[in-house]
Amino acid sequence: MEKVLAGLRAAAEPTRLRLLSLLALGDLTVSELTHILGQSQPRVSRHLKLMCDSGLLDRFPEGAWVFYRVAAAGVGADLARTLLPLLPPDDATLGLDRQRLDAVRAARAARAQTYFTENASRWDRIRSLQVDDSLVERALVQAFAGRAVADLVDMGTGTGRVLEVLAPHVRHGVGIDLSREMLAVARANLERAGCRHCMVRQGDITQLPLADGSADAVTIHQVLHYAADPAAVVAEAARVLRPGGLLVAVDLAPHDLEMLRDQHAHRRLGFSDAEVAGWFAAAGLVPDGQSRLAGDPLTVVLWRAVKS
């Protein structure tokens, strides 16, 4: 009962209800919330701390920034889901907040697009050598056919495209990436696609900021060839999978294009089936088939495995 009372006390204030309404729509930083609410940063920070302490909000540090969002689980999350529908949709103050939120998102999307435009040639050059992205995405969706996935983790999420593709097939998705620039792109993409049940977080994919057995499925899309220790990445994926959970690793078959090392920072020139199977076995995963998509000259492989 005390947790419920703490949550009610934390929500029972006009600014905090405004914060709850805004943060139900996605991740925002203190500076963004300060701009939207028109209040000082110390005041907004005090409200946020109280709401986090009561369990209404989750807090996610990302370098020098901190993102806030309505709590995903617990008594505070249940209370927030109860309170949010009670807020009047035609309230003038909440309407103005949403207008300012739209402006903040537009500015964020513009910054993300600038970064992506400046760096897109890296990805476009590689895409031209392999199978069309739409075929890979279709194969990814097929890998999840017939599975009930409550919690998806996308390791090395980049632009968040895997989350966007699989969003209709999962209840909740989180993408982990170390690059703040790429996370900015991912947030803009997910917001534009309306994927409110998916989020991204900054983190090292060899040390995921997630508990053991917290995911029904994990995806590793075109990440392993950059990794210093791909086996360690697979082992970390296995750690966060629940028993019976699915891992889908998407990467390149062996090739001899040295320019991908020289120009695009690839550490490995693809992987053999036997090598991937060895990583699976060492991590306690049981191979569950594969799909090969031939490109020119690069072939993309989807390796599937289930946690025993």
N, C-alpha and C positions, 0 to 999 in steps of 0.2 A: 504493500500500500504506500509506503514512503516514497518509492520510486515514481509512482503515479502522481502523488502530491507534488514532488519536486518538479516533474515535468509540467504539470498544470501551472505551478507558480512561475516557472521559467517562460511559459508561453503567454501568460496573462499580462501583456503589456503591448501597446500599439506597435512600437518599433519592432518588437520581437515577432509579432504576428506577420508584419511586413517581411521580415527576414525569412520566416518559415515559408511564406508564399513564394518568395523569389528562389529560395534554395531547393524547393521542390521541382524547379524547372531546370536544374543543372548546377554544375560547379561554378563557384564564384570566389574571387579573392576579396580580402578586406578592402583593398583600394577600389575595386569595382563596386562593391557594396556601398562604400562611402560615397562614390560618385552618384549612384542611383538614389540613395536615401537623402543625400544632401546634408549629412551629419558628419561630425568630426571622426577621425579615425580612432582615437582613444575610446570614444563613446560606443562606436560600432563594435570595437574589439571587446569591450566589456560585455555587451549583449551576447556576442558570439561565445565568449568563454562560459557564461552562465548557461547558455543553451547546450553547449558541448558537455559541460559537467552534469547536466540533467539527463543527458542521453538523447535529446531531440536532434542533435546534429552530429555528423562525423567530421573530423578534421584531418586533412592530408597535407603534410609538409612537402614541398617540392622545391629544393634548393632554398633560395631566399624567400620564396613565396609560400603561402599556405592557402589551400583550397578548402572550401566548406560545402557541405551538401546535407540534405535531410538524411537522418540516420537510416541505414539499410536494415538493421535488425535490432531486436531488443524491445523493452517496454517503451522507450522513447520513440522508436520508429512506429510502434503500434499507435501510440498517442498522437503522433504527428499525422498519421493516415486518417485518424478519426477527426482531428481538428480541421484539416485542410478543406474538406468539402463544406464545412460550415462557414467559410469565409465568403462573403457575398461577391459574386462575379462582377457585379456592376458598381462596386465601390470605387469612387473616384481616385482615392489615394493609391489603391492597388493597381488601378488601370494606368495611372501615371508611372508607377514603378515598372510595370511591364513595358511601357513605351521606352523608358530609359534603359531597361534591360535589352531591348531589341537594338538600341543604338550601341550599347557596349558589345553585344555579340557581333554586330556588323563591323565594328572597329577591330575586334579580335579576328574575325574571318579575313578581313583585308590584310592584316599583318601576316596571318598564316599563309594566305595566297601569295603574298610577295615572297616569302621564304621559299615556298614550294616552286614558284615560277623560276626563281634564281637557281634552284638546285634540281629541277625536274630532268634536265638532260642526263643526269647520272642514271636515273631509273629508266628513262625512255630508251637509252642506248642498250641497256640490258634486255628490256622487254622485246626489242626488235629481234633478238637472237633466240627467243624461246617461244613456246606456245602462247596463244592469245590468253590474256588474263581471264576472260569470260569462261573459258573452258576449265581453267583451274578452279575458279569460284564455283562452277557447277559441280565439279567433282568434290569440292569441300562440302557443299550442301548435301550431296548424295552420301557422303561418309557419315552424316548425322541422321540420315533417314531412319525413322523408327525408334529413335532415342529420345527419352525425356531428359532434357538438360536444364537443370535449375541454375547451375553456376558454371559459367565458361570463363577460362583464363586464356588470354592471347599474349604469349610471350614475345617481346620485341615488336610491339603493335604498330610502330611506325605511324602511318597516316590513319590508322584505325579501320582500314578497309575490311579486314577479316571480321571485326565486330559488326560492321555495317552489313556485311553479307549474311552473317549468321544470326543477326538480331531477331528475325522472325521465328527462329527455331530454339531460342533460349529464353529463360525467364530473367536472367541477370548476367551481364558480361562485364569483365574488367580487363583492360589492356595495360600491360606493363612495359615501359620503355625508359631508358636513361636520358634520352635527349629531350630537353624542354622545348626545343624548336619543333620537333616532330610531334610532341604531345599537343602543342598549340594547333598544329594542322589537324590532328586527330579530333580534338575537341570541336573545332569548327565543322569538320565533316559530319560528326555524329549529331551535332546540334541541327545542322541543315537537313539531315536525314530523319530527324525526329526520333532518334534512338535514345530516349530518356532513361531506359533501363540499362544502358551501357555507359561505362565511364572509363577513364584512363587515369593511371597513376604513375608517378616517377619511381623507378626502382631498378635494381640490378637483377637481371634475369637469372644469374647464378645464385642469388640470395633473395628470392621472392619475398615481399612483405606480406606473406599469407601463411595461414596455419596449415599444418599437416592435414591431409584429407579434407580440404575445403572446396574442392572442385569436382564436378561431374565430367568435365571435359577440358582438355588443354590443346591449344593449337600453337605450332611453332612454324611460322610461314616465312620462308626465305631468310632465315636468321642464322642457321647452323654454320653456313659457310663463312660467316664473319667471326664466329666464336673461336676464342683461343683453345677452349676445351669443350667441344660439342657434347661429349659424353656427360660432362658435368651438367650441362643444360638439360639434357634428357633426364638425368637423375633428379634434378630439381623439379622438373615437370611431374615425374612419378611421385615425388614426395607430397605434392599438393593434391594429387588425385585420390579420390575415394576408391575403395575396392569396386571393381567393375567399371571404373571410369575409363574414358576414351582419350587417347593421345593421337593427334594427327600431326605428323611432321611433314612439311612440304619443302622440298629443296631440289637441288640439281643432281642429276646422275653424273658420273665421272666424265670429265671433258678435258681438253688441252688448251683452253683459251687463256694464255698467260696474261693477256691484257686486262683481264678482270682482276688480277692481283695488282698489276701496276697502276691501273687507272681507277679502280673501283673498290680497292681495299679488301677484296676477297682473300681470306686466309687459306681456304681449301677450294680445290677445283672439283667440286662435286663429291658424292659419296656412293659407295657400292651398297648393294642390298645386304651383303654379309656384314659390313661394318656397322650399318644401322641396326641389324638384328643383334649384334654383339652388345651395343649400347642398351637395347631394350632388355636383353637377358640380364645384364648387370644391374639394371634398375628395377628388376622384378616385374617387368612388363611382358605380356604374351603377344607376339605378332598376330595381327588380325587382317592381314592382306595388304595389298598395295595397288595403286593405279599409276600407270605410266602415260605421260602425255608428251608426245614427240614434237619438238620444235626444230628450228634450223639455225644453228646446229645443236642448241641446248635442249635437253630433255628434262622435263619436270616430273618428279615422282612424289606421290602422296603415300607415305608409310603410315599404317594404322597399327595401334597396339592397345591392349586393354590391361589394366592393373589387376593382378591376381589377388 
